[in-house]
């Protein structure tokens, strides 16, 4: 199973997702990362992603080949993450046929009805649990 984490700016959310998810993934799951910039990609690689790539084309390509995508909600919004997410990137991620686990953020200017106001760490914990459910649905036994 190919799991893709996407982030921008400093890569803090993506790096934290990698750090929380990687030790809990069963064998056969590949944890990849793509960043809108090299700083974000580097942070996710340092956190333990197996491989990474940077930029619009890398994100678009890998989104189309992923079995599961995680990242901040801004990755599916054209001009999200302070303009780092191009319309092409937003389209590629939102149009990818895999499941997506997205972290809400008040800084993206998009409010999502039904979400609780939580600290980022709680959203990240919940995202990892949702991701692990998707991994198990794909036939990978939990650790």
C-alpha positions in Angstrom: 0.0 0.0 0.0 1.4 3.4 -1.0 0.6 6.1 1.6 1.4 9.7 0.5 1.7 12.6 2.9 1.5 16.1 1.4 2.4 19.4 3.0 3.7 22.9 2.4 5.4 25.8 4.2 7.8 24.2 6.8 6.3 20.7 6.6 5.4 20.6 10.3 2.0 18.9 9.9 3.4 16.4 7.4 6.4 15.7 9.5 4.3 15.1 12.6 2.0 12.8 10.6 5.0 10.8 9.4 6.3 10.5 12.9 3.0 9.3 14.3 2.1 7.0 11.5 5.4 5.3 10.5 5.9 3.2 13.6 2.4 1.9 13.4 2.3 0.8 9.8 2.4 -2.9 9.0 5.0 -4.4 6.6 4.1 -3.8 2.9 3.1 -0.2 3.5 5.3 2.4 1.8 5.2 5.9 3.4 6.0 8.6 0.8 6.0 12.4 1.0 5.7 15.3 -1.3 6.1 18.9 -0.5 5.1 22.1 -2.2 8.7 23.3 -1.4 12.0 21.6 -0.5 11.7 22.7 3.2 8.4 20.8 3.6 9.8 17.7 1.8 13.0 17.7 3.9 11.1 17.9 7.2 8.9 14.9 6.2 12.0 12.9 5.1 13.8 13.7 8.4 10.7 12.5 10.2 11.0 9.1 8.5 9.2 9.0 5.2 10.8 6.4 2.9 11.0 8.7 -0.2 10.1 12.2 -1.1 9.7 14.6 -3.9 9.1 18.3 -4.3 6.9 20.5 -6.5 3.7 20.6 -8.5 4.5 17.8 -10.9 5.7 15.5 -8.2 2.6 16.1 -6.1 0.3 15.6 -9.1 2.0 12.4 -10.2 2.2 10.8 -6.8 -1.4 11.7 -5.9 -2.5 9.7 -8.9 -0.5 6.7 -7.7 -1.4 6.8 -4.0 -3.6 4.4 -2.2 -4.1 6.9 0.7 -3.3 10.6 1.0 -2.9 12.6 4.2 -2.3 16.3 4.7 -3.7 19.6 5.8 -7.0 20.6 4.3 -5.3 23.3 2.3 -3.8 20.8 -0.1 -7.2 20.4 -1.8 -7.9 24.1 -2.0 -6.7 26.0 -5.1 -4.3 28.7 -3.7 -4.3 27.0 -0.3 -1.5 27.1 2.2 -0.8 30.8 1.4 -0.8 30.3 -2.3 1.6 27.3 -2.3 -1.1 24.9 -3.7 -1.7 25.6 -7.4 -5.1 24.8 -8.9 -3.4 21.8 -10.7 -2.2 20.4 -7.4 -5.6 20.9 -5.7 -7.4 19.2 -8.7 -4.9 16.3 -8.7 -5.3 15.6 -5.0 -9.0 16.1 -4.7 -9.5 14.0 -7.9 -7.3 11.2 -6.8 -9.4 8.0 -6.5 -7.9 7.0 -3.2 -9.2 7.8 0.3 -7.9 11.1 1.8 -7.5 12.0 5.4 -7.3 15.8 5.8 -6.4 17.9 8.9 -8.7 20.9 9.4 -7.0 24.2 10.0 -8.5 27.6 10.9 -5.8 29.4 9.0 -6.9 28.1 5.6 -10.1 30.2 5.8 -12.4 27.1 5.3 -14.6 26.0 8.1 -15.9 22.5 8.1 -19.3 21.9 9.7 -19.2 18.9 12.1 -15.6 19.3 13.2 -14.8 20.0 16.8 -12.5 22.8 17.8 -9.4 20.7 18.8 -5.8 21.3 19.3 -3.6 20.3 16.3 -2.2 17.4 18.1 -5.6 15.9 18.6 -6.5 16.3 14.9 -3.2 14.6 14.0 -3.9 11.7 16.4 -7.4 11.3 14.9 -6.0 11.4 11.3 -3.5 8.6 12.1 -6.4 6.5 13.5 -8.4 7.1 10.3 -5.4 6.3 8.2 -4.8 3.0 10.0 -8.5 2.0 9.5 -8.0 2.5 5.8 -4.8 0.4 5.9 -6.7 -2.4 7.6 -9.5 -2.2 5.1 -6.9 -2.7 2.4 -6.0 -6.0 3.9 -3.0 -5.1 6.0 -3.2 -6.5 9.5 -2.7 -4.0 12.4 0.5 -4.1 14.4 
